[in-house]
Amino acid sequence: MRNLVRHCACLTASLGAIAVAAPAMAQAAPAETGIGEIVVTAQRKVESIQRAAIAIDAVTGADLAARGMVSAADLTKQVPAIAVTNGGGSNTSIFLRGVGNVTNSSYNDPAVTPSYDGVVMGRAAGAFSAAFYDLARVEVLKGPQGILYGRNATGGAVNIIPARPELGKTKMGFTLSYGNHDALGAEGYLNLATSDHTALRIAATRQSHDGYNRDGSDDLDRTGFRVQYLIEPSSDLSIRLGADWTAVGGVGAGSSYVGSFTPGTYGFVPGPFDTSEGFNTAAANAWRQTQLGAPGFGFLNAMNRQQSTDYTYWGLNAEVNWTTSLGKVTVIPAYRESKGEAYFYGPAFNTAYNNEHDKQTSLELRLAGSRGKVDYVLGGFWFNEKIVARNEYNQEFVLPIQSYTHKTNSWALFGQLTGHITDKLRLVGGARYTHDHKDMNGIINNFIAFCGGIPPVTPPASFGIGCAAPGALPHFPNYLTTGQTVSWMASNGYIAPGSTDQANVQVFPLLSGAGVVLKTYNPVVDSGSYNRVTWKLAAEYDVGPRSLLFISAESGYRAGGFQLAEGKSRYKPEFITAFTIGSKNRFFNNRLQVNAEAFLWKYKDQQITYFTVDSSGTLINSNENAGRATIKGFDLDVVARPMPNTTLSAKVQYLSAKYDDLHLYTAAPRDNIGCPYSFTGATAGGAPVKDFNCSGNSLLFSPEWTVNLGLEQIVPLTHDFEVVGSVNTSWRSDQWGAFEHLSFEHIPAYWNTDLSLTLRKAGSGWSLGAYVNNVENVRRMVTPQLSPIGMAVARYGAPRTYGLRLSAAF
């Protein structure tokens, strides 16, 4: 905390110096004296964020553009509660106050629900890859969303809302940028008044930069296009049609080696690399080939191919609003589809491959109105999703091959009533019934090369058997079928000639005498339904014209599901109950905003994903239910405009997120977990199963303190021109990034500071600016992972980036 205080003091001094220098020129370019309003629709009505009696953060499209924020990960600079991670491939994980899930499996429902243009998304990657340009705003709702949103969410919701067509206006605008790492950015929009009652808005983006890692990973290659058409034949009816398309390519997310663990004893040996090496450089591959990989305990090979990502996302949606005598009827039909493939290394795989085709159809119907002193929102929702995938996760001596079709069909009925008890007091009650049905039809086969036999012989005895000798063990190629893999082993002399693939468990003795290859066989054909009533009770009180006090209790639920995990095809739903008290205030003629919120969440049966073993001793990446957790803390959000041209902001979150009950079960050689353990009495593959008691540990990505500070200072130069300088800095205290709670998975505290200086024409859309992001030039750890083959790896954030940005609007 001492570093935090010192940094705050330095920042405050520099901000004060700028602010003191400005007043002499302030009269040259008058500015609004009050704090601006942000309009949100989080409660299915248009209202100021200061009048929304819920836990919400919002970032306007103008702020996103001014700061060059083009991805979901950038939201952490504005919203203290959120964390966004990617461990490889196309899947994105979102956390809010420690609630979230880390997974590379696309069939896991997100704990924090993303939505785009009012359409809830089954997969976060589709929303976050396709949407970040020409936006009206992004709304981040903290806590369970069990009433008014398309699908239930335990952690919250992120709503990405594009700028919409405007009637009677023909205008256009663009932003061009260039920076280091050959960063190129271009986005623009065109709004056409096609008639008195219709308008068309077209927007497009192209974003790219070279990889931040030496192997080319952590690059960006994204192209997007969006078109919307608005029809308003009368004041009572509006119809908006939309379509969007996005292509994402390049190398993709990448990580670097942190070190390795000695087999058996798990002594940690740091690696020789910095945060920018990547997995597929000559140096990284040379080091990799000195490492032993379990359970074969032979030396690993270099990466067998380069990473790559090739995904397209597209969708069609509409929004119809019709004002009737009963209220406003809103209908939102939508169809979305994504298709593509990704080769990625993840936690040091060699290599993983995902090939997926996702289709999603949804329909939402709402009625919002008032009768007497009661406001109401009533509605229904239907969601259907189908995922067809073929995946492999090559760990050299272990090759899991997956092929599956996963279907979800969900519907819900919901309602929320607001009673105006007095002019100042309102009581709110809501309920939602949700029915989820899921089907899994697939198969997972694992090829496992064991040194010696089952269970494996570990070092140093494995050296005597010859497992580390060249050619003794097969290093599996990246095949997607068992037949190809068996034929490859036979044709390369690893197993007996003429060996065939059969639809059952098989054991192939290695001709080298070093061990055996086990081929598991586990078809998963399962289905089931989940039902839940979630509820909300709240009270709102207007303390003054610009002061609101609110208190609420609400519940959330996330459906259970089915997975390709041997012996564990099912996992249960998770539940959360949240209590919140908050206050939103404006003082001193709208020059000071002080919002505060305290919260207590009780979390049960959280769905977590980690490497464990099944009863046969096979390594599986399994979804499990994690017992109980308590999450509590407070948020403080302060914005001040002491002078017309000066805006100061500070957002502080204190968070205590602890597991009351967390047990992880596994056995050697997958038992490298930093928690005390006891033996269960069971065995897996001949090794005793251990019960690791991790109760009392922190939830993932839940720093105790988060601080965001900002300054914007406008300095008029002439009657027409002004300079805008901004400083934005954020601090996260230390946090944990993985369930094993090993020392390398501890993410240290860090600062991240962005600077910008912009020359603009006052009152117009023309500007030219320079920016520097991550002034500290520290690549902070974002996602640490324990590799199943014995290494410690981590993905890191961007290094220092800088460049120029030109914007214009006509």
N, C-alpha and C positions, 0 to 999 in steps of 0.2 A: 504493500500500500504506500510505502514511502516514495517509491518511484512514481506512483500515480500522482501524489501530492506535488512532487517536484515538477513533473511535466505539466500539470495543471497550472502551477504558478508561472512557469516560463511562458506558456501559451497565453495566460491572462495578461501578462506584461506586454507581450507583443501585440495582442488585440487592443489593449489600451492605448499603445503608442499610435496605432493606425487610427483609432477612433478619435483621439485628441487632435490629430492632424487634419481631420476631415471638416469640422464645422465651418471653417473660414470660407470654404467653397460651396457649402451646402445650398445656399440660396440660388446658385446658378442653374440648378436643375431640380425643381421641386419634386418631391416624391410623396407617396401616400404615407401618412404618419402612423397608421395602425397596422397591426398584424393581419395578413391576408387570411381568407377563409379557404378551407379545403372542403369541397362537397363530396359526400360519400353516399353509397347506396347499400351499405352492408346490412341494413335492416329492411331491405326491399322497399325503401322509400328514399326520396332525395332529401338530404338534410346536411347541415354543417357537421363536421366531425366533432365540434364542440357541443353539439346537441345530441350526439349519439351516445346513449348511456350503456356503452359496452367497451371492452378492452380492445382497442384498435389503434394501429399506426397506419398512416397513409403517406405516400410519396407521389407528388404530382408528376405528370409527364414532363413539364417544363424543368423541374428539378432534376429528373433523370437525365434529360438531354444536356442540361448545363454542366452536369458532373460527368458526362460521358458514360453513364451506367447502362450497359448493354446486355447484362446477364443477371440471372437470379442471385448469383453469388455476391453481386454488388449491393444487394439489399442489406447485407450485414453492416454496411457503412451508415445506414439510416435507421435500422430497426434493431435495437439491442437484443431482442428476444430470439432472433432467428439465426440459424446456422444452415448452410447448404453444402453438401459433400457429394463427391463422385469418386467411387473406388475403381472405376473402369467400365468401358462399354457405354451404353446410352442411358443407363439408369441414373436418376438423380434422387438423392435423399434429402429431405427437409426436416429440420428439428426446430421446435419452438419450446423454449424453457425445458429442454431435455427430453421432450416427447417427440419421438420419431423412430425411424427404423433404417438401419444400414443393410442394404441387400443388393445383389446383382441379379436377383430373380424378378422377372417382370410381373409375375402373378401376385405378388404381395401388394395389398391395398396400402396406399400411403396413409400415415397417421396424421399428416397435415395435408389437407385436400387442396390441390391447385385447381383453379378455374380460369377460363379464358373467355372474355366477352359474355359472361353469365352462364357459360357451359362448364359443368364440372368435368374434370379430366380424370380418367382412370389411371393414367401414368404421368408422373411429373415431368418427364423428359419432353413430352409433346408440348406442354404448355410453356415450359421455360426455354425450349429451343426455338419455338415458333413466334414468340410474342413480343420481344423487347424492342419495339420501335413504334414511333407515332402513337404514343400512349396518352390517355387522359390521366390515368393514375394507376397505382398499385396499392391495394388495400391488404393489410395483414391483420387478421383477426386472431387474437390470442385466447386459447382455451377451447373447450369442446364446442363444436358446431352441430348440435343435435336437433335443431328445429327447422330453420329457414333455408338450409343449404341442401343442394342436390343429393349428396351422400354424407353419411355421418363421418365425423372426424373427431378424434380424441384430442389432438394437439392444437388444432386451429385450421385456418384456411388462408390461402394466398390468392387474391382475386386480381387478375390482370385485365385491365379495362382499356381497350383501344380508344383513341379519339374518334368521334363519330361524325358522320356527314352533317353539315350545317346548311339549313335552307337560306336562300337569298344571298349566298356569299360565294364568290369565285376567288380563290386564293391558292397560293402554293408556298412551299418552303422546303429548305434542304439544309443538311449539315454534312460537311466534309471534314475528315480528319486524317492526319498522318502522324505517326510516332515511331519511336524506336521499335526494334524487332519487326521492322517493316509492317507496322500496324497501319492498315488502311480501313477507313470507315466512310460509308456513304449511305445516307438515308434521306428520303424526301416524301412529300405528300402533295396531292393535288385535290382540292375541293371545288367541285363544279356545281353551280346552281343550274340544273338542267331544265327547270321550270319553276313556277311559283310554288309548287307543292312537292317538288322532288329535288334530290341532291345526290351527287356521286362523290365518293372519296376513295382515292387510290393512294396506296403507300407502298414503299419498297425499301429494302435495306440490303447492304452488302458489307460484311465485316470479316476481316481476316488479320492474322498476325502469325509470324513464325513461332515455332515452339520455344518455350522458355527453358526446356531441357536440351541437353546436347544431342540426344537421340531424336530430336524433332517433336517430341511429345509436348503436351500442354500448349498446343497451337489452337488457332481458331479459323474456321472456314465455313461461313454461314451466309446463305442467300435467302431472302424472304420477300413475299409479295402478298398484299392484302387489298381487297376491294369490297366496298360497302355501298349499298344503294338504299336511300331513304325515301319513302313515300308517305306524305301526310295529306290525304284528301280533305280532312277536316280537323278541327281542334280536338275531336273525340277519338280519332283513329290514326295510328302511325304503324307503318310496316317497314322494318329494316332487314335487308338481306345481306349476308356476308359470306365471303369465301377467302381462304388463305392457303398459302403453300410455302413450305420452307424446306431447304436442303441443307444438310449438315455433313461436312466431309472432313478431310484432313487426317492427321495421325491420331488425335484424341487425347484424353486425359492420361497423364503419365506419373510415375513415381520413381523414387531412388532408393537404393539400399542404405539402410541405417546400420546394419551389422548382421551377425548370425549367432545362433545358439548351438552350443556343443551338444550333440546327440546324447540323450540319457541324462546328463547332469544339468543341461540347460544353462551352462555358463555362457555369459554374453561376451562376444568379441566385437567391438565396434568396427564398422567398415571404413575404408579409406576415402570415402567420397563426400563431396559437398552436396548441397540441396538441389543442384542443377544437373546432375550426371545423367539421370534416366537409366533405364534397364538395358538399352540396346546400343551401347557404345563399345568400342574395342576394350576400354579399360574395365567397364562393368561386366562384359562377357568373360574377360580373362579372370576376374575375381570370382565370378559365378562358377567357373570350371574348377575352382579350388574347394568348392563346398559340397558336402555330402547331403543327398536328399533322401528323406524317409519315404517309404519303409524299405527301399532297396539298398540304401546306404552305399550307393556308388556316387562317383563324382558327376556333377551336372554338366549338361551341354550348354553351349551358347544359345541365345534365342534363335529359333528356327525360321522366323520371318518378322517383318516389320509390322508394327501396329497399323491399323487403319479404321476409319469410320465412314460409313456411307448410308445415311438415313434420310428419308423424306417423310414429311408430315403435311397433311392437308386436311381441310375440313370445310363443311358448309353449315351455316347456321342462320337462323332468323329470329327476330323478336317482334311480336305483334302486341301492341298496347291499345286497348279499346275501353274508353270510359263509358260506363253504363250507369243506370240508376242505382245499382247495387255497389258500385265501386269500379276500380280499374281492373280489367282482366288482362293478364299477361300470359302469352304463350311463347315458349322457347323450344322449338325443335332443332335438333343438331345431329350431324353425322361427322365422324372423324376417322381418319385412317392413317396408319404409319407403317412403313415397310423399310427394311434395310438389314445391314449386317455390320458387325464390328469384330475386328481382331484386337484383343487387348491382353495385357500382361497381368493386370490386377495385382494380387499379392505375390508377384514373382512367378506366375504361371508361364508355361512355355508351350503353347499360348492358349488363351481362351478365345472362343468364337461363339458369337450369338447371331442367329439368323431368325428374325421375328417379323410377323405380319399381324398387326393389331387392328381391329375394327370396333368402333364404338357408336352406338345410337342412343339418343336420349330425348326425352320430352318432359318439359316442366309446364305446369299450369297453375296460375295463382290468381286469387281475387283479393284485392286490398281496398278497404273502404272504411266508412264510419257510420255508426248509428247512434245518435244521441251522444252520450259521453263515452262510447266504446269504439276504439279503432280495432280493426281485425285484418289479419292476413291468413287466408285459407288456401290450401293447395295440394297438389299431388305431383309425384315425380316417378318416372320410369327410366331405367338405365339397363342397357344390354351391351356386353363386351365379349369378344372372342379373340383369343390369342393363340396363334399357331407358331411354334418355335422349334428349332433344332439347335442344340448347344453342345459344346464340349469345353472342358476345363483341363487342359493338358498340364499336369504337374510332373512330367517325365516318367516317373515310376508309378504314377496313378493317372488314369485317363477316364474321368466320368463322361459319359455320353448320354445326352438327354434328347428326347423327342416327345412333344406333348401338344395337346390342345386343351386350353383352359377357357371355361365359359363362366360368365357371371350374369345373372339376371336379378335386378333389384327394383323394388317399388316401395313407395312410401306415401303416407297421407299425413299432413301436418296442419297445425293451426296455432296462431298466437293472438291473444287479446290484450289490449291495453285499455284499462279503465281510468278515466280522468276523475279521480275522487274529488279533488278541488282544482282550482286554477294552477296550483303549484305541485300537487301530489298526483302521481300516476302509479298504478299497480299493473304488473305484467305477468301473464301466465301463458305458457305454451306447452304443447306436447306433439310428439311425432311417433308414428308407428312405422317401423321399417321391416321389410322382409327381404332377405338376401338368399339367393340360391346359387350354389357354385358346383361346377363339374370339372373334374380332372380326368383326362384320359391320356396316359402317356407311359413311358418306360424309361428307366435309368439303368444303365449298365456301367459297372466300374471294372476296368482292367487294372490290377494291382500287382506290381512286381515285388515279391517278398524276398529278402535276403535269407537264405537258409530254409525257411519254411514259414508256416503260419502258426504263431506270431513270428515276426522277423527276428533274426539274429542281429544285435546292435554292435556298434564299435566298442572295443577293438576286435572282438571275436569275428566280426564280419570281414575284417581284412584277411584273416586266416582262411576263410572260405573262398576268398577271391572276388567278393562282390564289387570291389573298387577297381578291379582290373578292366582295361578297355575291352568292350565286347561281351563282358560276362552277363550283363543285364540289358534288356531292351529299353531304349529311351523312346517312348511312344510318339508316333507322329500325330498330326492333327486330323484324325479321321472322325467322321460323323456316323459311321456304322460299325457294328461289331464284326460283320463279315469281312470288311476291309482290313480291320485290325488283326484278326486271326490270320488272314492270308498273308499280311505283311510279316508277321512273326514267323510263319512257316517258311516263306520264301527267303527270308534273311537268316535262316538257320538257328533261330532262337528256340523253336519248339519242333516237335516231330513233323517231318514232311507229311502232307496229306491231312493234317489237322483241320477240322471243320468247325464252323460256328453252329451251336445248337441253342435252342430256346430254353435254356436252363442254366444253372450254375455249373461252371466248368473249372477244372484245375489243370494247368499245362505245366508239366515239369520242364525246366530249362535244360537244354542239351549241354550247357556249360557246367552243369552241376552246382551252380551258385544259388539256386533257389527255385521258386515256382511263380507262375502267374495265375492269379485268381480272377476269373471273370464272373462277376455277380449278375444276377438276373432278377429284376424287380419291376414288373408292370404295376402301374397304379391306375386303377379304374375306380373312382370314388365320387360320391356326390353327397350333398346335404344342404340343409337350410338353417338359417339363423333368423331369429325374430327378436325385436327389442322395442320397448317404449322408452323414449328419452323425453326429458321434461326440462322446463325452465320456470323459475319464480323470481321476480325482481320488483324493486321499487325505485322510483325516480322522484327527486324533489328539487324544485327550482329554488335554491337559496336566495338568489338575486337574479337580475336581468341577464347577467353573464356568468352565473355560477350554478353548477349542476352537481348534485350529490346522488349517487346511485349505489345499490347493493343488489347482488344477485346470487342465486344458487342454480346450477344447471348440471345436467349429466350428458355424457357422450359415450359412444360405443363404436367399436370397429369390428366388423364381422370376422369370424374365424375363417379357416380355409383349408386347402389341400395342397400338398407339395410332393415333389419327387424326392423323397427321403426314405431310405429303406427302413421299414418297420415303423415309420413315424409319418404316415401320410397325412395326418390331421393335426391341426392346432386350434385352440379355442379362441373365442372373441376376447377382446380387452375392453375395459370399462374405466371411466374416469368421472369423478364428481368434483366440481369446481365451485369455490366460494370466492366472491369478489366484492370489494368495496372501493369506490372510486369517487373522485371529484374533479370537475373540469371548470376552469375559471379564467376570466379575462379581467384585468385591472387597469387602472390609470388610463382611462379613455382608449382602451384596446391596445395599449403599448406593452403589456406584460401578460403572458399566458403561463399559468401554473396548473398542470394536470398531475394528479397523483392516483395511484392504484395499489392496493394491497390484495394479495391473492393466497389461497390455500387450495391445492389440488390433491385429491386422494386417487391414486392410480393403482389399478388391480389387473393382474394377468397380462401385463405388457407383452406384446409380441416382439421377441428379439431374435436375431439370427446370429449363430456362431458355429464354429467347427466343433462337432462332437462326434461320437461313434454310436453305431447301432449295436444290436446284440451280437452281431457276427464280427464286430471289430472293424467294420468298414468306416472310413472317414466320410462323414456327411456334413453338408452345410445345411443346417436344420433351423426351421422356425420353431421356437419354444415359447412357452408362457412363463413369465419371470416373477411371479409372486406379487409383491406389493411395494409401492413407493409413495413417499410424501414429498410434495413440491410446494414451496412457500417462498414468499418474498414481497418486494414492492418495486414499483416503477415510479420515477419522477421525471416529468417532461416540462422543461422551462424554455420559453421563447421570450426574448425581450427586444424591444425596438426603442432604445433610449433616445435616439435621434432619427429623423426621417430617413437618413441614408445608412443607418447602422442596424444590423440584425444579429443578435447573439442567440445561440441555442445550446441547450445541454439536456441530454437524456441519460438517466442513470437507472440501472436495474441491479437490485440485490436479489440473489437467487440461492436458495438452499434446496437442492434436489437430491434426495438420498433414497437408496433402496432399504426398505424395512425388511424385505425378504427376497434374496436372490441366491439361487443355488445353480451351479453349472456342473454337469455330469459328463465325465469323459474318462479315457484310459490311455495308457502309454501306447504309442508314442505321441499322443495328442494332448498330454496333460501338463503343458507349460502354461500355468495360470497362477497369477500372483495373489491367491487367496488361501487361507487355511483350509485343510481338507480332512475328511475321514473316509474310511472304506465302507462301501455299501454292502459288501459281501458278494456282489455279482461279479462276473468276469465278461470281458469283451475281447474276443480273439485270443484268449488265454491270459490276458492282463487284467488285474483287478480294477474295477470301476471305482473312481474317486468322486466324492461329493464335495465340491469346492463351495464353501460358504462365503459368498461375496456380499452378504448383508452389511449395510452401513456404508457401502461405496457410493460414489456419486453417479448419477445418470450421465450418459454420454452427452458431450457438447453442452454442458451446463455450467459455465464459469460463475463463480460466486459474485463477481462484480463485473459489470459492463458499463462503460462510459463512452458516450458520443458527444463531442464538443464541436461547435461550429461558429464561424464568423463570416458574415458577408458585409463588405464595406463598399459603398458607391462613392466615387470621387468625381464630381462634375469637372470637365475640362473647359468646355465652351457651352453655349446655349444648346448645341446639338449633340455634343459627344460627352461620354462619361467612361470612366474606368471602373470596373467591378473587380474587386479582389476578394477571394474567399480562402478560408482555412478550415479544413474539416479533419478532425483527428478522432480516433477511437481506440479504446483500451479494453482488452479482455484479460481478466485474471486467468490463472492456470486452470486447466480443465482436462478431462479424460476423453480419449477418442476411441477406445475399444474396451470390450468387456473383460479381457484377460487381466487388465490392470498391471501390465508389466511396465517397467520404468520407462521404456522408450515410447510407450503409448500415452505418456503424460505430456500434454501440450503446454509449454511454458507460457507465461503471461507475455503480452506483446502490445506495442503501439503500432498504429498504422495511420499515417498522415498524408492527406492530399492537399495540394495547393493549385490555385488557378488564378490567372490574371487576364481579364477580358476587356477589350475596347469595343464599345457598342454605341450605336446612334440612339440617343434617348427617344423613347416612344415608338421605335420601329423594331423590326425583327433582324436587323443587320448586326453582326458581331464577329470579331476576330479575337481568338483567345489562345493562350498557352496554358498547359497543365503539366503538373508533375504528381504522379500517384505513387504511394509508398515511398515517401521521402527517405525513410529510414533505410531503404534497400535491404530489408530483411525478408527472406522467404520463409514465412511462418508455416509451421506444420498444420495441415488441414485435415488429413485423414491418415492416421497410423494404422498399420495392419500387420498382424502376425501371420506370416506365410505358412501354409500347411506343410511346406517342405523344409522349414527350419530357419528362414530368414526373417529379420525385422525390416519392414519397408514403410515408406511414408510418401504421401503426396503433399506438395508444398504450394503455397499461394504464389501469386505473381511477384516478380522482382520489381525494382523501380521502373516505371514507365513514364514517358514524357512525350509531348508532341504539340501540334497546333490544331485548332479547331475553327472552321469557318461556318457560320450559319447565316441564313437570310430567309426572310419571309416577304411575300409580295401580296 
